[in-house]
Amino acid sequence: MHRPPTYGAPVDYVEVFAACAAAVAVLMVGTWLVSLPLRNVSIVDIVWGLGFVVIAWVAYLVGDGVAARRLLLAVMVSLWGLRLAGYLLWRNAGHGEDYRYQAMRKKAGPSFAVRSLVTVFALQGVIMWVVSLPVQVGAVADEPSSIGVLGVLGVALWAVGLFFEAIGDLQLARFKADPANAGQVMDRGLWRYTRHPNYFGDFCVWWGIWLVTVPTVVGLAAVVGPIVMSFFLIKVSGVPMLERTIGKRRPGYDEYVRRTNAFFPGPPKAAAPPGGAA
């Protein structure tokens, strides 16, 4: 089905890409400026989720593709991004700057303010823009007019991801709130089947969003978005960064690693016998 005639030229992909890039740039520079007097770069973690929401609604407003698809994508991203931002705001409030950024600040010295603009805020802004390519593409495409079977599967996968992320965060928060669990390893609920249900949830959310876009003309090419998100979750700033030192801080974590999948959920493995092979 072709789009009915409209006044003016149709919006093209470059216009949406540029508008979203400009919105991200304003958001991240503004966040950087706020971080300077606070001396707290950790606020970027909260803005991470909000940035995707900003991109989704800028794409919705600037794009002129199928309205139902644009709205669906904006709502999917908003539910994910607002939940994540709200959770991180609640979790981080009053705890000061994250130890990772403290280490960067100490190493960089007086130049940290400028360096953080490039290595933290600008870098995350670029990643945000790239991961959101399926949303931007979906806001422009005018065919097909329905989301189709792949779109339905995408919404279902997105829902699975949101469930894993939200329930995983809730279970971990309750575990940490119990003083009896201090210093212990969380291996209950979803954490019994994957060491990182929240990261697995992110993975599903963005592959689901991409599936909604796949039926469009250039939706397949937007696969770079979920690929980049998956790469960072599995190989860079997700699982590897978190697990780099956690074994030293959590007695029994090595055993947890031996019996529990790192990323994709699966049945727990039998614990190795004392003195036996791992």
JOHU-V547738 format. One record per pair of residues at least 4 apart in sequence whose ideal C-beta (glycine too) atoms are under 6 Angstrom apart, sorted by the first residue. I is the first residue (numbers start at 0). J is the second residue. D is the distance in whole Angstrom. If there is no record, write none. Layout:
BEGIN
I:J:D + I:J:D
END
This chain:
BEGIN
0:144:4 + 2:141:4 + 10:14:5 + 10:62:6 + 10:63:5 + 12:16:6 + 12:139:5 + 15:58:5 + 15:61:5 + 15:62:5 + 15:135:5 + 15:138:6 + 15:139:5 + 16:135:6 + 18:57:5 + 18:61:5 + 19:54:5 + 19:57:5 + 19:58:6 + 19:135:6 + 20:128:6 + 22:53:5 + 22:57:5 + 23:50:6 + 23:124:5 + 23:127:6 + 23:128:5 + 26:50:6 + 26:53:6 + 27:120:4 + 27:124:4 + 30:46:5 + 31:116:5 + 31:120:4 + 34:39:6 + 34:40:5 + 34:42:6 + 35:112:6 + 39:96:5 + 40:100:4 + 40:115:5 + 40:119:6 + 41:91:6 + 41:96:5 + 41:97:4 + 41:100:6 + 43:119:6 + 44:87:5 + 45:84:5 + 45:87:5 + 45:88:5 + 46:50:6 + 48:80:4 + 48:83:4 + 48:84:4 + 49:84:5 + 50:127:5 + 51:76:5 + 51:80:4 + 51:131:6 + 52:77:5 + 52:80:4 + 54:131:4 + 55:73:4 + 55:76:4 + 55:134:5 + 56:73:6 + 57:61:6 + 58:62:5 + 58:134:6 + 58:135:5 + 58:138:4 + 59:69:5 + 59:73:4 + 59:138:6 + 62:69:6 + 62:138:3 + 62:139:5 + 64:69:6 + 64:138:5 + 64:139:5 + 64:140:5 + 64:141:5 + 65:141:6 + 65:144:6 + 68:137:5 + 69:138:5 + 72:134:5 + 72:137:5 + 75:157:6 + 75:208:6 + 76:80:6 + 76:134:6 + 77:81:6 + 79:161:6 + 79:204:5 + 86:168:5 + 87:91:6 + 96:100:5 + 96:101:5 + 104:111:5 + 107:111:4 + 107:114:5 + 110:114:5 + 111:115:6 + 114:118:5 + 115:119:5 + 116:120:5 + 117:121:5 + 118:122:6 + 129:227:5 + 130:224:5 + 130:227:6 + 130:228:5 + 131:135:6 + 132:136:6 + 132:221:4 + 132:224:4 + 133:208:5 + 133:209:4 + 133:212:4 + 133:221:4 + 133:224:5 + 136:212:5 + 136:217:6 + 136:218:6 + 136:221:5 + 137:212:4 + 140:215:3 + 140:216:6 + 143:214:5 + 146:150:3 + 146:211:6 + 147:214:5 + 149:210:5 + 149:213:5 + 149:214:6 + 150:211:5 + 152:210:6 + 153:207:4 + 153:210:3 + 153:211:4 + 156:203:5 + 156:206:6 + 156:207:4 + 157:204:5 + 157:207:3 + 159:203:5 + 160:200:4 + 160:203:3 + 160:204:4 + 161:165:6 + 162:166:6 + 163:167:6 + 163:196:5 + 163:199:5 + 163:200:4 + 164:197:5 + 164:200:3 + 166:189:6 + 167:189:5 + 167:196:3 + 167:197:5 + 168:197:6 + 170:188:4 + 171:185:6 + 174:180:5 + 174:185:5 + 184:249:5 + 184:251:5 + 184:252:5 + 184:255:5 + 185:190:5 + 186:190:6 + 186:191:6 + 186:255:6 + 187:191:6 + 189:196:4 + 191:267:6 + 192:264:4 + 193:199:5 + 193:260:5 + 193:264:4 + 194:259:5 + 194:261:5 + 195:238:6 + 195:262:6 + 198:232:5 + 198:237:5 + 199:262:6 + 201:232:6 + 202:229:6 + 202:232:6 + 203:207:6 + 205:225:4 + 205:228:5 + 206:225:5 + 209:225:5 + 212:218:4 + 212:221:6 + 213:218:4 + 213:219:6 + 222:226:6 + 225:229:6 + 229:233:6 + 230:234:5 + 231:235:5 + 231:236:5 + 232:237:4 + 233:238:6 + 233:262:6 + 236:240:5 + 238:242:6 + 238:261:6 + 245:249:6 + 245:252:6 + 246:252:5 + 246:253:6 + 255:259:6 + 257:271:6 + 257:277:5 + 258:267:5 + 258:268:4 + 258:270:5 + 259:267:6 + 260:265:4 + 271:275:5 + 271:277:5
END
